[in-house]
Amino acid sequence: MQCEICGAEIRGGSFKVNIDGSELTVCGRCSQYGTAAGKRSPVSKKIAPVSRRPASATGSSRPKRKASGMIVDELVDEYGHAIKEARERKKWSHDQLASKIKEKATLIKKIEREEIVPEDDVRQKIEKALDIKLTERTGDNDWSGERLNRGTTLGDIVTIKRK
């Protein structure tokens, strides 16, 4: 049997350890790199991953498609820039726009920086106050088969998590 870390032949007893969530069979020297597989340590709430609807974690501010064949309203690219330009055209500050739509100025700032995606009710209030359109209709006719003929790449499958 070989150590799954260093590849050396395991003489004597092997150790099962957890390293980054994977259970490996390792030699005595490499057992220091993980925790014993039988032991479970509680994870604090600060370290535990929190599932959120990522706006920028996936690299796209657009919501996922619901189903094939549906026509969906999606948020336009660079929605923050569009909001900022419309607000500046009306010569409004963040505070003035916030008071007109009854939201906080910090929310407006975060939306303009595209740190968060506005919820539908907030988006509608912004659209009405600034006389702009932040959504566009999309459907199956927007997708062409040319992209699929190039083959599947690793980027099409993998979701990259950054620490």
N, C-alpha and C positions, 0 to 999 in steps of 0.2 A: 504494500500500500504506500502511496506517495502523499506527502504533505501538499495540500491544496494551495498553500501560499508560496513556499520556497521550492517545492518540487523534489525535495530530498526524500529518500526512502525512510519510512517510519520504522524505527526499531523500538521494540518494547510497546508500551501503550500509546494509543492515539488519543487525542483530545477533540471533543466537539465543542466549538466555540461559535458565538454569534459576532459577526463583524458587519456593521451597517445593515442589520436586518437579515443577513444571509448566514445560514448554518454551514460551517466548514469543518472538515476533518483535517487536523493539523498535527505537527510534531510538537514536542515539548518546548523547543525554542520559540516557535511561532505562536504558542498558546497565549503568550503575554499580550498579543495584539487584539484580543477579543475578550468577551465575557463567557463564562461557562454556559453551555447551551441549556442546561437544566434550570438555571437561575433566571428569573424574570424580575426586572427592576421596574418599579412604577415610573411612569412618565409624567412629569409635572405639566400643568396646564400651559406654562410659559413655553415649553419646548414642543408640546404636542402640535402637530400641523392642524391648521384651521382651514377648512375648505371654504373658499369664497368664490363668488363669481368674478373671476379675474378680468379686469378691464385691460390692463396692459401686460399682465403676466404672459398671456398667450401671444402678445405682439399685435393683437387686433382689438379694436374698440367695438367691433361689430358683434352682435349676438349670433349664436349658432343658428343654422337653418333648422326649421321645425321638421319638415318632411319634403320629400321629392314631389314636385308638381305644385307646391303652394306658392302663392305670390305673397311676399313678405315685405314690410316696411323696415328698412335698416337705417341706422344712423350713418350720415354721410362721413367720409373721411375728413379729417381736420375740422371737426365740428367746433372745437375750441376757438380756432382761428376765425371761423365764420361768426361766432357769437361776439368775439372781441371786436371785430371790424364793425359789426352792426351797432354795438354799444357805443363805440367811439364815433360813428357817424352821427348818432343822436346826441353826442357830447354828454353822455351819462357816465357817472362814476360807478364803481362796483356797488357802492351803498345805495345809489339812486335806483339802479336796476333791481337790486335786492328788495328794496321797499316796495317797488311797483308790483313785483310778483310774490311778495310776502314770504321771502326766503332770506337766509343769512348771506352776507357778503362773502364770507369765506367759502360757501358752497359755490357761488358764482366764480370765484377765483380758481377753485379746484377744477371746475368744469372747463374753464377757459384754458387751463394748463393741461387738460385732458388726463388729469390724475384719476378722475372718476367719470363714469358714464351717467348722465342724468337719467333719473327715472322718468317714466312716460308723463306723469303729471307735471313735473318740473320742466321737462322738455317742451310740453305744450304751452306752459305759461311763458317761457322764454320766447318761443316762436311767436306767440300772440303779441307780447310786449315789443319785440324788436322787428316784427313784420318780416320774418325769415322762415325758411323751410329747412329743418335739420334732418329730415328723413328722405329716403328715396325708395321707390318700389323696385323690388327685384323678384325674379322668378327663374324658372328653368331655362328660359331663352337667353339669360345672361351667361350661361355656362356653355363653353364649347368643348367638344370632344378632343380637340387638338392637344390640350394639356395632358390628357390621359394617355395618349399614344406614346409619350416619351418614357413611360415606365415609372414604376413606383420607386421613390428614393427614400432614404432613411429619414429625411426631413418631413416626409408625408406621414410617417408613422410615429416618430418619437416626439414626446413633449419634454422640453428641457426645463428642469427645475433649477433655479439659482438660489444659493444660500445667502 
